Amino acid sequence: MSSGPRSLRGRRGFRDSRRAGTVWTLLCAATLAALTACLARTFTSGATLWQLGPLHHLYVADGLLFALAVLLLRRVPLRHTAALVLAGSAAVALTGLLAPPRTSDDAYRYLWDGHVQAAGISPYTYAPTDPALAHLRAADPALFPVTGSCQGWDLHQAGSVCTHLNRPTVHTIYPPVAEVWFLGLYEAGRLTGGHGVRTAQVGGAALAVTTTAALLLVLRRNRAPLHRAALWGWCPGVAMWAVNDAHVDTLGVLLVVCGLAGAAQGRRTGAGALLGAAVATKLIPALVLPGALAGVLRRRPAWRDVVVPAVATLTFLLCYLPYVLLSGPAVLGYLPGYLQEEGYDQGTRFGLLTLLGLPQRELPALVAAVLLAAVLLVLRYGDPARPWRGALTVTGTALFLAAPGYPWYGLLVVGLVALDGGWEWLALPAAAEVMIVLGRGMQQPAYAGALCVVLAGTALRLLARTADRVGAIGAVSAPGAPRPPLAAAVPGSAPAAVPAAAVPSPIRTGSSR
């Protein structure tokens, strides 16, 4: 009998497979530990926005270890992937808590807006240096130090007021859901005795790890590779921008991930509410809405097509309503001034488009035309089962056109990459980080390089898909290969009959009612 040797070979193959899986898991875990140690060194190096010091080399090391860890994760057995991704996400996030913010002082404004709201005042009504808030400034020396020379990368002098808040003479720019988060951070710090920027960082770490968990759930539900979640959870940029700098963009990413997951499942009302809340957290998530409507132009329009944008708009307006009643038009905050300050109103910041040699006054119209083309492309050819792919296309296009110098704007791109798997788009936030490290003069070469990476990665992906299709067609047409039934091969003919025994019966659990 030959069953004995076959069984023995099968057991040996199984043991060898498990042994190889263990080796890959250990290698991945070791690389992840090295990444965590390197990030810890990055945050404790003492470098700041004024004195970047060794960050040039540490950022490169962080990126290389991240790429290697994700590559090794692809070989880890599926039974270990989710736990390893989640544990790694927590470890990477914790490194961001090892030092105060180093490259952004936005978190101080978050805490101030929370303090103002806790006092029963709308954050949109007064600028931080307004005399009406003098009593609050006096009660918050952590944000408004009264001693020292007011010298430091995160200190700003406004008249006689020294503060950690940037732009202290203008009204807040943040939307209402972000303001609710700021109030929560302030109250959490007051209740736990940890009032200060560390509270915002802990909140950012919690959001980052929660987003990783949400990504794992969405990927599992859609039968997508779970290792994609590491593109977010292990990303050095998440530790830098979401945790150490504590940017509120992370809350918007979490809401977008959940909202797009709902859209993929046809839960339009819930998806619209989550996406509307994301836009009311940071306006950038408005760019993902076309993804939630992917493919609607391929068929006859239906009333259900307007549910997501209608609910998102209604949610956005309802979030603003209480603040509008308190502050009126002041809820716009510093947004118009910010756009003017950054040069977007005159077209002076559209770095890549200036390479075309067009007059700057014509660039805003060109930006609008390119962005509209991207939206129409998604609405016509997008995949409604994968709304994150269309969302990534539109969001990435918009950020390439705007070429911002703030890498945390790219946190949304990182979250969408984790859903879609298009790793090449990570070059987009990396380009903005290059501007932080090497200066704004690197805008054009950094974003041009990132665009080349995205185009090359997309081309390789298309070639691989084409090769797979050609291989599948060749396998079917090969001599001796099984042929499809004639009825199924001739358009318009009736489908071939399927034996009843080949149709699986539905699995019943519990009552059939």
C-alpha positions in Angstrom: 0.0 0.0 0.0 1.2 3.5 -0.8 -0.9 5.5 1.6 1.8 5.1 4.3 4.6 6.9 2.5 2.3 9.5 1.1 1.0 10.3 4.6 4.5 10.5 5.9 5.6 12.9 3.2 2.5 15.0 3.9 3.4 15.2 7.6 6.9 16.2 6.8 5.8 18.8 4.3 3.4 20.2 6.9 6.2 20.4 9.5 8.6 22.1 7.1 5.9 24.6 6.2 5.3 25.5 9.8 9.0 25.7 10.5 9.4 28.1 7.6 6.5 30.2 8.8 8.0 30.4 12.2 11.3 31.6 10.7 9.6 34.3 8.6 7.6 35.4 11.7 10.8 35.7 13.8 12.6 37.6 11.1 9.7 40.0 10.7 9.4 40.5 14.4 13.1 41.2 14.7 12.9 43.8 11.9 9.9 45.4 13.6 11.9 45.6 16.8 14.7 47.3 15.0 12.2 49.8 13.4 10.8 50.5 16.9 14.3 51.1 18.3 15.2 53.4 15.4 12.1 55.4 15.8 12.8 55.7 19.5 16.2 57.1 18.6 14.6 59.5 16.2 12.3 61.0 18.8 14.9 61.2 21.6 17.7 62.6 19.4 16.8 66.1 20.6 16.2 67.4 17.1 13.5 70.0 16.5 12.2 72.0 13.6 15.0 74.5 14.1 17.8 72.0 14.6 17.1 68.9 12.7 20.5 67.4 13.5 20.7 63.7 12.7 17.1 63.4 11.4 18.3 63.2 7.8 19.9 59.8 8.4 17.4 58.6 11.0 14.5 59.2 8.6 16.2 57.2 5.9 16.8 54.3 8.4 13.2 54.4 9.6 11.9 54.2 6.0 14.2 51.3 5.0 13.3 49.3 8.1 9.7 50.0 7.5 9.9 48.7 4.0 11.8 45.6 5.0 9.4 44.8 7.8 6.4 45.1 5.5 8.0 42.9 2.9 8.8 40.2 5.5 5.3 40.4 6.8 4.0 39.1 3.4 5.7 35.8 4.2 4.3 35.5 7.7 1.6 32.8 8.1 -1.9 34.3 8.0 -2.7 33.0 11.6 0.0 35.4 13.0 -0.5 38.4 10.7 -3.3 40.3 12.5 -1.7 39.9 16.0 1.7 41.0 14.7 0.3 44.0 12.8 -1.6 45.2 15.8 1.2 44.6 18.3 3.6 46.4 15.9 1.2 49.3 15.6 1.1 49.8 19.3 4.9 49.6 19.6 5.4 52.1 16.8 2.8 54.5 18.3 4.4 54.3 21.7 7.7 55.6 20.4 5.9 58.9 19.5 5.3 59.4 23.2 9.0 59.5 24.1 9.4 63.2 23.5 7.3 66.4 23.1 6.3 67.5 19.6 9.4 68.2 17.5 8.3 69.4 14.1 4.8 70.9 14.7 3.2 73.0 17.4 -0.4 72.5 16.3 -1.2 70.4 19.4 -0.9 73.5 21.6 -3.7 75.2 19.7 -5.8 72.0 20.2 -5.4 72.3 24.0 -6.2 76.0 24.0 -9.3 75.6 21.9 -10.4 72.9 24.4 -9.7 75.2 27.3 -11.7 77.9 25.8 -14.7 75.6 25.2 -14.5 74.3 28.7 -15.0 77.9 29.9 -18.2 78.0 27.9 -16.8 80.2 25.0 -16.9 79.4 21.4 -13.4 78.9 20.0 -14.3 80.8 16.9 -15.3 84.0 18.7 -11.9 85.3 19.9 -8.3 85.0 18.8 -6.0 83.7 21.6 -4.5 87.1 22.3 -7.8 88.9 22.6 -8.1 90.8 25.9 -11.4 89.0 26.6 -9.5 85.8 27.2 -6.8 87.3 29.4 -8.1 85.4 32.5 -7.8 82.1 30.6 -4.3 82.8 29.4 -3.3 83.6 33.0 -4.7 80.3 34.1 -2.7 78.3 31.5 1.0 79.1 31.9 1.9 75.8 30.1 0.6 77.4 26.9 1.4 81.0 27.8 4.6 81.1 29.8 5.2 84.2 31.8 8.9 83.7 32.5 11.9 83.2 30.2 13.0 84.9 27.0 10.3 83.4 24.7 13.0 81.9 22.5 12.4 78.5 20.9 11.1 76.9 17.8 7.7 76.4 19.4 7.4 79.8 21.1 5.9 82.9 19.5 5.8 86.5 20.6 2.6 88.5 20.0 3.0 91.9 21.6 3.4 91.3 25.3 2.1 87.8 25.0 4.5 84.8 24.8 2.8 81.5 23.7 3.3 78.1 22.3 0.4 78.6 19.9 1.3 79.4 16.3 -0.6 82.3 14.7 -1.9 83.5 18.1 -3.5 86.7 16.7 -5.9 84.9 14.4 -9.1 82.8 15.0 -8.9 79.1 15.0 -9.2 77.3 11.6 -10.3 73.8 12.8 -13.8 72.4 12.0 -16.4 71.5 14.7 -15.8 67.8 15.1 -12.1 68.6 15.6 -13.1 71.1 18.2 -15.2 68.5 20.1 -12.1 66.3 20.1 -10.0 69.2 21.5 -12.6 69.7 24.3 -12.3 65.9 25.1 -8.5 66.1 25.2 -8.7 69.1 27.6 -11.2 67.4 29.9 -9.3 64.1 29.8 -6.1 65.9 30.8 -7.9 67.7 33.6 -9.5 64.6 35.0 -6.3 62.5 34.9 -4.0 65.3 36.1 -2.1 65.0 32.9 -3.1 68.4 31.4 -0.6 69.3 28.7 0.6 68.3 25.2 1.1 64.7 26.4 -2.6 64.3 26.6 -2.9 65.1 22.9 -0.2 62.7 22.1 -1.8 59.9 24.0 -5.0 60.6 22.2 -3.2 60.5 18.9 -1.7 57.1 19.8 -5.1 55.7 20.7 -6.5 56.9 17.4 -3.6 55.5 15.4 -3.9 52.0 16.9 -7.7 52.1 16.7 -7.3 52.9 13.0 -5.0 49.9 12.6 -7.7 47.7 14.2 -10.4 49.1 11.9 -8.2 48.5 8.9 -7.7 44.8 9.9 -11.5 44.4 10.2 -12.2 46.0 6.9 -9.5 44.0 5.1 -10.7 40.7 6.6 -14.3 41.5 5.7 -13.3 42.2 2.1 -11.0 39.2 2.0 -8.0 41.4 1.2 -4.5 40.7 2.4 -4.2 41.6 6.1 -0.6 42.7 5.8 -1.8 45.9 4.1 -2.8 47.3 7.5 0.9 47.5 8.4 1.3 50.1 5.7 -0.6 52.4 8.2 0.2 50.8 11.6 4.0 50.5 11.1 4.5 53.6 9.0 7.1 55.9 10.6 5.0 58.9 9.5 2.1 57.8 11.6 4.4 57.8 14.7 5.7 61.2 13.7 2.6 63.1 12.6 -0.3 61.2 14.3 1.4 60.6 17.7 4.4 62.8 18.4 2.9 65.9 16.7 -0.7 64.7 17.6 -2.4 66.0 14.5 -6.1 65.7 14.5 -6.0 64.4 10.9 -5.8 60.9 12.4 -9.4 61.2 13.7 -10.5 62.1 10.1 -8.6 59.0 8.8 -10.4 56.7 11.2 -13.8 58.1 10.2 -12.9 57.8 6.5 -11.9 54.2 6.9 -15.2 53.3 8.6 -17.2 55.4 6.2 -15.7 53.9 3.0 -16.2 50.4 4.5 -19.8 51.2 5.0 -20.1 52.5 1.4 -18.5 49.3 0.1 -21.2 47.3 1.9 -24.1 49.4 0.7 -24.8 51.1 4.0 -25.2 54.5 2.5 -26.7 56.4 5.4 -24.1 55.3 7.9 -21.3 55.9 5.3 -22.6 59.4 4.6 -22.8 60.3 8.3 -19.2 59.1 8.9 -17.8 60.8 5.9 -19.6 64.0 6.7 -18.1 63.8 10.2 -14.7 63.3 8.7 -15.0 66.4 6.6 -16.1 68.3 9.7 -12.9 67.1 11.4 -10.5 68.3 8.7 -11.7 69.5 5.3 -9.3 67.4 3.3 -11.5 64.2 3.6 -14.0 65.8 1.3 -11.8 64.5 -1.4 -12.8 60.9 -0.7 -16.5 61.4 -1.5 -16.1 60.7 -5.2 -14.7 57.3 -4.2 -18.0 56.5 -2.3 -19.8 57.2 -5.6 -17.4 55.2 -7.8 -19.0 53.8 -11.0 -22.3 55.7 -10.7 -21.9 57.1 -14.3 -21.7 53.6 -15.7 -25.4 53.0 -15.2 -28.7 54.8 -15.0 -28.9 57.2 -12.1 -31.0 56.2 -9.1 -32.2 58.0 -6.0 -29.9 55.9 -3.8 -26.9 57.5 -5.6 -27.5 60.8 -3.7 -27.8 59.3 -0.3 -24.1 59.4 0.6 -23.4 63.0 -0.5 -26.7 64.2 0.9 -26.2 62.7 4.3 -22.6 63.7 4.4 -23.6 67.3 3.6 -26.3 67.3 6.2 -24.0 65.9 8.8 -21.4 68.5 8.0 -23.9 71.3 8.4 -25.4 70.0 11.6 -21.9 69.8 13.1 -21.4 73.4 12.3 -24.8 74.6 13.4 -24.2 75.0 17.2 -21.0 77.0 16.5 -22.7 79.2 13.9 -25.4 80.1 16.4 -22.7 81.1 18.8 -20.2 82.8 16.5 -21.9 83.5 13.2 -19.6 83.9 10.2 -16.5 83.7 12.5 -16.7 79.9 12.2 -14.7 80.3 9.0 -11.8 81.1 11.3 -8.5 81.7 9.6 -9.3 79.5 6.6 -9.4 82.4 4.0 -6.3 83.9 5.5 -4.5 80.6 5.5 -5.2 80.0 1.8 -3.9 83.5 1.0 -0.8 83.0 3.2 0.1 79.8 1.5 -0.3 81.4 -1.9 -3.1 79.1 -3.2 -5.4 82.0 -4.2 -2.8 83.3 -6.6 -1.4 80.0 -7.8 2.1 80.5 -6.3 2.2 77.2 -4.4 1.2 74.8 -7.2 4.8 73.6 -7.5 4.5 70.9 -10.2 2.2 73.0 -12.4 4.6 75.9 -12.5 7.0 73.7 -14.4 4.6 74.0 -17.4 5.5 77.7 -17.7 2.0 79.0 -17.6 1.1 82.3 -16.0 0.4 81.8 -12.2 -3.1 83.4 -12.5 -4.1 80.6 -14.8 -3.0 77.8 -12.5 -6.1 77.7 -10.2 -8.3 77.1 -13.2 -6.0 74.3 -14.4 -6.0 72.7 -11.0 -9.8 72.7 -11.0 -9.9 71.2 -14.5 -7.4 68.4 -13.6 -9.2 67.6 -10.3 -12.6 67.5 -12.1 -11.2 65.1 -14.6 -10.0 62.8 -11.8 -13.4 62.9 -10.2 -15.2 62.1 -13.5 -12.8 59.2 -14.1 -13.7 57.7 -10.7 -17.4 58.3 -11.2 -17.3 56.6 -14.6 -14.8 53.8 -14.2 -14.4 53.4 -10.4 -15.1 50.1 -8.5 -18.0 50.5 -6.1 -16.8 47.4 -4.2 -13.5 49.2 -3.6 -14.4 52.9 -3.0 -11.0 53.5 -1.3 -9.3 53.1 -4.7 -11.2 56.0 -6.2 -10.8 58.0 -3.0 -7.0 57.5 -3.2 -7.0 58.6 -6.9 -8.8 61.8 -6.2 -7.0 62.6 -2.9 -3.6 61.8 -4.3 -4.3 63.9 -7.4 -5.4 66.9 -5.3 -2.3 66.7 -3.1 0.1 66.5 -6.0 -1.6 69.6 -7.5 -1.4 71.5 -4.2 2.0 70.2 -3.2 1.7 71.2 0.5 4.7 71.4 2.8 2.9 69.7 5.6 3.4 65.9 5.6 0.5 65.2 8.0 -1.9 66.2 5.2 -0.8 62.9 3.8 -2.0 60.8 6.7 -5.3 60.3 4.8 -3.2 59.0 1.8 -1.5 56.5 4.2 -4.9 55.2 5.4 -6.2 54.8 1.9 -3.0 53.0 0.8 -3.5 50.5 3.6 -7.0 49.8 2.3 -6.0 49.6 -1.4 -2.4 48.3 -1.2 -1.0 50.9 -3.6 2.3 51.3 -1.7 3.7 53.7 -4.3 1.4 56.5 -3.1 3.4 56.6 0.1 5.9 58.7 -1.8 3.4 61.6 -1.7 3.6 62.3 2.1 7.3 61.5 2.0 7.8 64.4 -0.5 6.3 66.8 2.0 8.6 65.4 4.7 11.5 66.1 2.4 10.4 69.7 2.4 10.4 69.7 6.2 13.9 68.4 6.4 15.6 70.1 3.5 13.5 73.2 3.1 10.6 74.5 1.0 13.0 75.0 -1.9 12.8 71.2 -2.4 9.1 71.4 -3.3 9.4 70.8 -7.0 12.1 68.1 -7.0 10.5 66.3 -4.1 7.0 66.1 -5.6 8.4 65.4 -9.1 10.3 62.4 -7.7 7.1 61.3 -5.8 5.1 61.5 -9.0 7.6 59.4 -10.9 7.4 56.7 -8.1 3.6 56.7 -8.3 3.6 56.5 -12.1 6.2 53.7 -12.1 4.4 51.7 -9.4 1.1 52.1 -11.2 2.6 51.0 -14.5 4.2 47.9 -12.8 0.8 47.0 -11.3 -0.9 47.3 -14.6 1.7 45.1 -16.3 1.3 42.5 -13.6 -2.4 42.4 -14.1 -2.1 42.2 -17.8 0.3 39.3 -17.5 -2.1 37.5 -15.2 -4.9 37.9 -17.7 -2.8 36.7 -20.6 -1.6 33.7 -18.5 -5.2 32.8 -17.6 -6.3 33.0 -21.3 -3.3 30.9 -22.3 -4.1 28.3 -19.7 -7.7 28.0 -21.0 -6.7 27.8 -24.7 -3.9 25.3 -24.1 -4.3 21.8 -25.6 -6.1 19.5 -23.3 -7.5 22.3 -21.1 -11.2 22.1 -20.2 -13.4 24.2 -22.5 -16.3 26.2 -21.3 -19.8 25.1 -22.3 -20.9 26.3 -25.7 -23.9 28.0 -24.3 -21.7 30.0 -21.9 -19.3 30.9 -24.7 -21.9 32.2 -27.2 -23.2 35.7 -26.3 -27.0 35.8 -25.9 -27.4 32.0 -25.5 -29.0 30.4 -22.5 -26.6 29.4 -19.7 -25.7 25.7 -19.4 -27.7 23.7 -16.9 -26.0 23.1 -13.6 -26.6 19.8 -11.9 -28.5 20.1 -8.6 -25.8 18.3 -6.7 -23.3 21.0 -7.7 -25.3 23.8 -6.1 -24.5 24.1 -2.4 -27.4 24.3 -0.1 -27.7 27.4 2.1 -26.2 27.0 5.6 -28.9 27.6 8.2 -28.1 28.8 11.7 -30.9 29.1 14.1 -34.4 30.1 13.1 -35.2 30.6 9.4 -37.5 33.5 10.2 
